[in-house]
Amino acid sequence: SQDELISKSFSGRDGKAYLFASTLNTTLGTKEDRHLLTGIHTVCDLSCKGCGKTLGWYYWKAWEHSQKYKEGKWIMEKVALNKVNAW
């Protein structure tokens, strides 16, 4: 939902990504520490519940204080999303 969109200025594995407050019809993979552009984060991959395609990741923990706002939020990569409305 567009109401859950927090920011369009994130980077994913394959380019532009969006930060969301929540998602629907998704599943989470195993937690792992990953070195991202903004430091080390504990994340798990986010997949489509229907087709299993990887869409992005979920932030469990941000190790740097300045990145704590990401905890409990979802990254969805633009290339993995299908546009349904005018946003």
TIPA-264169 format. One record per atom (N, C-alpha, C): residue in one letter; x, y, z. Coordinates in steps of 0.001 Angstrom, whole numbers, plus 524288, in hexadecimal, padded with zeros to 5 digits. Layout:
AXYZ/...
! end
This chain:
S803467FB5F80000/S800008000080000/S8036F804DC80000/Q801D1808AB7FD08/Q804C380D8D7FCCB/Q804E3810408021B/D800E780F648054E/D800D2811BB80A89/D8053980FB080DFA/E8074580B1E80CC8/E80B7B808BE80FD6/E810E880A5080DE2/L8112680D208098A/L8161B80ECF80748/L818848132580A92/I81D588124080C52/I820238161780F7E/I823DD8194F80C27/S826C9816AD808AC/S82AB48196280588/S82BAE8168E80063/K82C9C819A17FC4A/K82E02817817F72B/K833D78181D7F615/S836D4819D27F9FA/S83C5E81B017F90F/S8400F816FF7FB82/F83F0A811FE7FA7E/F8426880DD07FC70/F844C080AD47F7E1/S848E2807EC7F8F6/S84B5E804AF7F504/S84AE17FEF97F68D/G849997FBB27F2B2/G8494E7F6147F389/G84DD07F3697F0CB/R84D897EE4D7F049/R851A77EB637ED8F/R851F57ECED7E7D1/D84D627EDF27E57A/D84D237EEEA7DFDB/D84B5A7F46C7DE82/G84C7E7F82A7E1DE/G84B0F7FD927E0AD/G8475E7FFEB7E4AB/K843DA803337E2C2/K8404B806287E60D/K83CE0802967E963/A83BE9804507EE46/A838A1801527F1DF/A83571805187F530/Y83148803097F78B/Y82DC38061A7FAC5/Y82DA8803F780050/L82D14807708041B/L82C96805E980992/L826D48062A80B0F/F824C4801C180D11/F81F4C8016580E93/F81EBE8005481465/A81A5F80211816A6/A819258010D81C1C/A816FD7FB8F81CD4/S8148C7F959818C8/S8126D7F40B81922/S811C47F1CF813A6/T810D07ECBC8135C/T80FD67EA2080E5E/T80B5B7E63A80F11/L809567E47180AC2/L805487E06380AB5/L8070A7DBF880731/N805357D74A80848/N8063A7D2BC804F6/N80C037D1B480412/T80F097D24C8083B/T814AB7D153807EC/T816557CD9580C41/T81AD67CB2C80B82/T81D287C7C780F79/T822CA7C9748105F/L824C27C836814FC/L82A1F7C99B81661/L82D997C4D18166C/G832717C596814A9/G8365C7C179814D2/G839377C17F81A04/T83DBF7BF2581A14/T840F77BEA581EC0/T843D57C3BD81FF0/K8444B7C509824F3/K847407C9AE82691/K84D067C8EB8255A/E84F807CD2A823A9/E8552D7CD20822D8/E857427D2A882348/D85C1D7D321824FA/D85EB37D83882505/D860BC7D93B81F8D/R85F817DDD381D8A/R861067DF3081834/R863797E49A81836/H867D47E5228156D/H86A647EA34814E2/H867D97ED0D81050/L864D07F12081181/L862237F44280D8A/L864E67F97E80CF5/L862F47FCD080987/L8656F801DD80894/L865E78053380D7F/T8623A8049E8111A/T8622B807D4815D4/T8642B804F381AA1/G866EA800A4819E4/G869307FDCF81E45/G866FC7F85181ECC/I868197F5E682335/I866547F08D8242C/I860D37F0AF82676/H85D6D7ED6F8243F/H8580F7ECE88260E/H856C27E71B82679/T8535B7E5BD82A29/T851307E07B82A5D/T84C257E0AC8273A/V84BF37DDA282306/V8478C7DDC781F63/V845C77D84181E0E/C8413D7D7D881BA7/C83FA47D2E881932/C83D1C7D44C81405/D83DFB7D0DA81038/D83BBB7D1C180B15/D835CD7D19680B5D/L833667D4BA80813/L82DC27D538807B4/L82C177D2E880282/S8286A7CF3B802A0/S826B07CC997FDDA/S820CE7CCFC7FD43/C81F037CC937F86B/C819737CC6B7F73A/C8173A7C73A7F927/K812FC7C7817FC0D/K810877C2CA7FE21/K80E497BF687F9BC/G80CAE7C1D37F56C/G80A5F7BEF57F117/G80E457BC367ED94/C812177BF297EB97/C815B87BCF17E7BA/C81B227BBBD7E9E8/G81C627BDBF7EE86/G8217B7BCB47F0E1/G825DA7C04B7EF18/K824C37C4057EBA7/K828BA7C79A7E9AC/K82AC47CB207EE10/T82FE97CBDE7EE53/T8323C7CF5B7F237/T831017D4FE7F0AD/L82ED27D7E57F467/L82D297DD4A7F377/L830C47E14F7F5F0/G833847DFBE7FA06/G836D27E3607FCEA/G838667E0EB8020C/W8382B7E3F680655/W839907E1E280B74/W836D37E4DE80FCE/Y836F97E2958147A/Y834BD7E4C681930/Y839347E61681CED/Y839067EAC181F34/Y83D087EC62822F4/Y83B897EAA482875/W83E4E7E6D082A9F/W83D867E5348300F/W840787E8DB833B4/K845647E9EB83260/K848A77ED11835DC/K84C927F037832BB/A84D2F7F51A83442/A8513B7F87A83217/A855587F92E83655/W85A237F83383509/W85E4D7F864838F6/W860527FDE0839FE/E85F8C8017083651/E86134806D783718/E85C9080A17838EE/H85D8180D5F83CC2/H859518107983F1E/H8564E813B683B0D/S85906815F183753/S8567D8194B8336C/S852DC8164B82FC3/Q853238112A82FC3/Q84FF980DE882C45/Q84B7180B2D82F16/K84ABE80C268341A/K846BD809848373C/K8413180A5283523/Y8403880E998325B/Y83AFB80FA98304B/Y8393480B7E82C63/K83CCA8086C82A4A/K83B808045882679/K839717FF5D82902/E83A6A7FEAD82DFF/E838D57F9DC830A3/E832EE7F9218304B/G831557F45182EE2/G82BD37F32082E63/G8295F7F4F78294F/K82CA67F68882591/K82ABE7F87682086/K82C777F4D081C1D/W82A027F562817A6/W82AEE7F20481320/W82D1F7F51A80E92/I830ED7F2D280BE0/I832F47F4EB806F6/I830BA7F18E80294/M82E717F4207FEB1/M82C8B7F1567FA16/M82F1C7F3D77F54D/E831877F08B7F21B/E8344B7F2817ED8C/E830817F3C27E91D/K831607F82E7E6A0/K82DEE7FA037E274/K82D677F5F77DE1D/V831AC7F36E7DC9B/V8317B7EFA27D84D/V82E207EAE17D99D/A82D257E9F37DEA7/A82A1C7E55F7E048/A8244A7E6887E0C8/L822D67EB867E059/L81D5E7ED0F7E136/L81A7D7EDEF7DC16/N815757ECE47DC2D/N812037EE067D7C3/N80E9D7F2AB7D936/K80E6F7F6837D5C7/K80B667FB377D6BB/K805977FA017D5D4/V8025B7FAF17D9E3/V7FCD17F9CB7D978/V7F99A7FEC97D908/N7FB64803097DB76/N7F88D807F07DB28/N7FC2A80C477D924/A7FAC4811107D9EF/A7FDAD815667D7A0/A80259817557DAC0/W804228148C7DEC4/W80881816997E1C5/W80D84814F27DF55/
! end
